[in-house]
Amino acid sequence: MGTPAQVAQMAPLDIGNAIHELVNQVTIGTAHLSFAKSVAAATNSHPVILSVSPHFFVMTTNAHLECAQLYAAKLFDKPRDCASIPWLLEQARNRPQAFANATITELGVAIQGAEAISSAQDPLLTSLKHRRDRWLAHLDRKTVKDQATFAENAKLTFKELEGIFAAATEILKSMAILHGAGESVIDGSHYNDFAPTLQLIEKGVQANATELEQRIGPCPDVEGSF
């Protein structure tokens, strides 16, 4: 019998813990994506805010988008040491006893369905992997040298990134039910609080401008003066 550390190292990762962490990745990733969409939409509809702090809001949007991509990429990583969705489905095949809420047949059907959902995302996941491995996580020399090719290989839209998270959500809900974890994925829209915040900020900016003009008169138009 080995030491506690050796026993822990030999013990397989608990399926429930893995599902919990994967659900957490989806929750945080969709929250970041929701933040980015909310800021982008709000700043477009509130030009006063964008003109006051353009760099702040553009960088905020990009930061949340980059985080969302990193979380999405982690969900479908394939290295054997990653507790990802491909790993979870492999465990479901090899450790059916961990999915006590399903018969062997039901589990097999669920795995096939989950693999089909995952495979449908392969072209987008390839683009996402290019983004993560060649730009977000590492500054690849080939990318720096040939950014046009990188842009072509790494095409990805808001809607497509949402689709990756939606696919992960569907797979995890299915596996969680069969395992008995009872997990649910929080919708990123729960975190959509940027729009009302920006509305309040814009009202404050406009109120300050109105008060200033009442005190000293209309501000001169300086566009094109330099």
C-alpha positions in Angstrom: 0.0 0.0 0.0 1.4 3.4 -1.0 1.5 6.7 0.7 -1.6 8.9 0.6 -0.1 11.0 -2.1 0.6 7.9 -4.2 -2.9 6.5 -3.7 -4.4 9.9 -4.7 -2.2 9.9 -7.8 -3.4 6.4 -8.8 -7.1 7.1 -8.2 -9.0 8.2 -11.3 -10.5 11.6 -11.4 -14.0 11.7 -10.0 -16.5 12.1 -12.8 -18.7 14.4 -10.7 -15.8 16.7 -9.9 -14.9 16.8 -13.6 -18.4 17.6 -14.7 -18.6 20.3 -12.0 -15.4 22.0 -13.3 -16.5 21.7 -16.9 -19.8 23.3 -16.1 -17.9 26.1 -14.3 -15.8 26.6 -17.5 -19.0 27.0 -19.6 -20.5 29.4 -17.0 -17.5 31.7 -16.9 -16.9 31.5 -20.6 -20.4 32.4 -21.6 -20.4 35.2 -19.0 -17.3 36.7 -20.7 -18.9 36.4 -24.1 -22.1 38.0 -22.8 -20.0 40.9 -21.3 -18.3 41.5 -24.6 -21.6 41.5 -26.6 -23.2 43.7 -24.0 -20.4 46.3 -24.0 -20.2 46.3 -27.8 -23.9 46.8 -28.3 -24.2 49.4 -25.6 -21.3 51.5 -26.8 -22.7 51.4 -30.3 -26.0 52.7 -29.1 -24.4 55.3 -26.7 -21.9 57.2 -28.8 -21.3 59.8 -26.1 -19.7 57.0 -23.9 -17.6 55.7 -26.8 -16.3 59.2 -27.6 -15.4 59.9 -24.0 -13.5 56.6 -23.3 -13.0 54.8 -26.6 -9.9 52.9 -25.7 -11.3 51.7 -22.4 -14.4 50.2 -23.9 -12.7 48.7 -26.9 -10.1 47.1 -24.8 -12.7 45.9 -22.3 -14.7 44.2 -25.1 -11.5 42.6 -26.6 -10.4 41.4 -23.1 -13.7 39.6 -22.5 -13.7 38.2 -26.0 -10.2 36.8 -25.6 -11.2 35.2 -22.2 -14.3 33.6 -23.8 -12.2 32.1 -26.5 -9.7 30.6 -24.0 -12.5 29.0 -22.0 -14.2 27.6 -25.1 -10.9 26.1 -26.3 -10.3 24.4 -22.9 -13.6 22.6 -23.1 -12.7 20.6 -26.2 -9.0 20.1 -25.7 -7.8 16.6 -26.6 -4.5 16.0 -24.8 -4.9 13.1 -22.4 -4.0 15.1 -19.4 -6.9 17.5 -19.9 -10.2 17.0 -18.1 -12.1 18.1 -21.2 -15.3 17.0 -22.9 -13.5 14.5 -25.2 -11.9 13.1 -22.0 -15.3 12.9 -20.3 -16.8 11.0 -23.2 -13.9 8.6 -23.1 -14.4 8.0 -19.4 -18.1 7.3 -20.1 -17.1 4.6 -22.4 -14.5 3.1 -20.1 -16.2 3.7 -16.7 -19.9 3.1 -17.4 -20.4 2.3 -13.7 -19.9 6.0 -13.0 -23.1 6.8 -14.9 -25.6 4.9 -12.8 -28.6 6.8 -14.1 -28.4 5.0 -17.5 -28.3 1.5 -18.8 -25.3 0.5 -21.0 -27.4 0.9 -24.1 -28.7 4.4 -23.0 -25.2 5.5 -22.2 -23.9 4.3 -25.5 -26.6 6.3 -27.4 -25.9 9.4 -25.3 -22.1 9.1 -26.0 -22.8 8.8 -29.8 -25.0 11.8 -29.7 -22.5 13.8 -27.7 -19.7 12.8 -30.1 -21.8 13.9 -33.1 -22.5 17.3 -31.5 -18.8 17.7 -30.8 -17.8 16.6 -34.3 -20.1 19.1 -35.9 -18.1 21.8 -34.1 -14.7 20.6 -35.5 -14.2 23.3 -38.2 -14.9 26.0 -35.6 -12.7 24.3 -33.1 -9.9 24.2 -35.6 -10.2 28.0 -36.0 -10.4 28.5 -32.3 -7.3 26.3 -31.8 -5.4 28.5 -34.2 -6.5 31.6 -32.3 -5.6 30.1 -28.9 -2.3 28.4 -29.8 -0.9 30.9 -32.3 -2.1 34.2 -30.8 -3.9 34.2 -27.4 -1.7 31.8 -25.5 1.5 32.1 -27.6 2.8 34.7 -30.0 3.6 32.4 -32.8 6.4 33.6 -35.2 4.5 32.3 -38.2 1.5 34.4 -37.2 3.6 37.5 -36.8 5.3 36.9 -40.2 2.0 36.1 -42.1 -1.0 37.6 -40.4 -3.1 37.4 -43.5 -2.9 33.6 -43.5 -3.6 33.5 -39.8 -6.7 35.7 -40.2 -8.0 33.3 -42.9 -7.3 30.2 -40.8 -8.7 31.7 -37.6 -12.1 33.1 -38.8 -14.6 33.0 -36.0 -17.8 35.0 -35.3 -19.7 35.9 -32.2 -22.5 33.5 -33.3 -20.1 30.7 -33.9 -18.4 31.1 -30.5 -21.9 31.0 -29.0 -22.5 27.8 -30.9 -19.4 26.2 -29.3 -20.6 27.0 -25.8 -24.1 25.8 -26.7 -22.7 22.5 -27.9 -20.7 22.1 -24.7 -23.8 22.9 -22.6 -25.9 20.3 -24.4 -23.2 17.6 -23.9 -22.6 18.4 -20.3 -26.3 18.5 -19.4 -26.7 15.0 -20.9 -23.7 13.5 -19.2 -24.5 15.2 -15.9 -28.1 13.7 -15.8 -26.8 10.2 -16.6 -24.1 10.6 -13.9 -26.5 11.9 -11.4 -24.7 15.2 -10.8 -27.8 17.3 -11.4 -25.7 20.1 -12.8 -27.1 23.0 -14.8 -25.3 25.6 -16.8 -25.9 29.2 -16.1 -26.8 31.3 -19.1 -24.4 34.1 -19.8 -27.3 36.5 -20.1 -27.5 36.5 -16.3 -24.4 38.7 -16.4 -25.7 41.2 -18.9 -25.4 44.3 -16.6 -23.2 46.5 -18.8 -26.0 48.0 -20.9 -27.9 49.7 -17.9 -24.6 50.7 -16.4 -23.6 52.5 -19.6 -27.0 54.2 -19.8 -26.5 55.7 -16.4 -22.9 56.8 -17.3 -24.2 58.5 -20.5 -26.9 60.3 -18.6 -24.3 61.6 -16.2 -22.0 62.8 -19.0 -24.9 64.5 -20.8 -26.1 66.1 -17.5 -22.6 67.5 -16.9 -22.4 68.8 -20.5 -25.8 70.5 -20.1 -24.8 72.1 -16.8 -21.5 73.3 -18.3 -23.2 74.9 -21.3 -25.8 76.6 -19.1 -22.9 78.2 -17.1 -20.5 79.2 -19.9 -22.4 78.9 -23.1 -22.2 76.3 -25.9 -18.8 74.6 -26.3 -17.0 75.6 -29.5 -16.7 73.1 -32.3 -13.0 72.3 -32.5 -13.2 69.5 -35.0 -10.6 70.1 -37.7 -8.8 72.8 -35.8 -5.5 70.9 -35.6 
